[in-house]
Amino acid sequence: MINIDGREFSFTIATDNIRNGLGVELNEIISDEEIFIAEVFRNDSIRKIEFNTFESNVPYSAIVKLFEIFELKVTREFEI
């Protein structure tokens, strides 16, 4: 977990069998509940890296950390 601008965030490495890939999810912790707000996803089916956000007010520092974790833990190497 990290604190950015007084907000708590966590990160989860997640696979998605439907989209055939792996990604990192950014979650905001609100009242002890993790709310999924953004992801960087490596889509192995179409060989693309995708970024999706589900919240309009995400601190830049949290997005930077999301991409850092993606590069470190998931990587851009597509699976066949």
C-alpha positions in Angstrom: 0.0 0.0 0.0 1.1 3.6 -0.6 -0.3 6.9 0.5 -0.5 9.7 -2.2 -2.1 13.0 -1.4 -3.8 11.6 1.7 -5.4 8.7 -0.3 -4.4 5.0 0.2 -3.7 2.8 -2.8 -2.8 -0.8 -3.4 -1.7 -2.8 -6.4 -2.7 -6.3 -7.6 -1.2 -8.5 -10.3 -4.1 -10.1 -12.1 -4.6 -12.5 -15.0 -7.6 -12.3 -17.3 -8.4 -15.5 -19.2 -11.1 -13.9 -21.3 -8.8 -11.2 -22.6 -5.8 -13.6 -22.5 -3.3 -11.5 -20.6 -1.8 -10.2 -17.4 -1.9 -6.8 -15.8 -1.5 -4.6 -12.7 -4.6 -3.2 -11.1 -4.6 0.1 -9.1 -7.1 0.0 -6.2 -8.0 2.8 -3.9 -8.8 1.8 -0.3 -11.9 3.6 0.9 -13.5 2.5 4.3 -11.4 -0.7 4.3 -12.7 -1.6 0.8 -10.5 -1.9 -2.3 -12.0 -0.1 -5.2 -10.6 -1.0 -8.7 -9.8 2.3 -10.4 -7.2 1.7 -13.1 -5.1 -1.0 -14.8 -2.2 -1.5 -17.2 -2.9 -4.7 -19.1 -0.7 -6.8 -21.4 -3.2 -8.3 -23.9 -1.4 -11.3 -25.3 -4.2 -12.1 -27.9 -3.7 -8.8 -29.8 -0.2 -8.1 -28.6 -0.9 -4.7 -27.1 -0.3 -2.9 -23.8 -3.5 -1.2 -22.7 -4.2 1.4 -20.0 -7.7 1.8 -18.6 -9.1 4.0 -15.9 -12.4 3.9 -14.2 -12.0 7.0 -12.1 -11.6 10.6 -13.3 -9.5 11.8 -10.4 -6.4 9.6 -10.2 -3.2 11.2 -8.9 -0.4 11.3 -11.4 2.0 9.7 -8.9 -0.3 6.7 -8.5 -0.4 6.2 -12.3 3.4 6.5 -12.5 3.7 3.8 -9.7 1.2 1.6 -11.6 3.4 1.7 -14.7 6.6 1.1 -12.6 5.1 -2.1 -11.1 3.8 -3.2 -14.5 7.3 -2.9 -16.0 8.9 -4.7 -13.0 6.4 -7.5 -12.4 4.5 -8.1 -15.6 6.8 -6.9 -18.4 6.1 -6.2 -22.1 7.0 -9.7 -23.2 3.9 -11.2 -24.8 3.0 -14.9 -24.2 2.1 -17.0 -27.2 
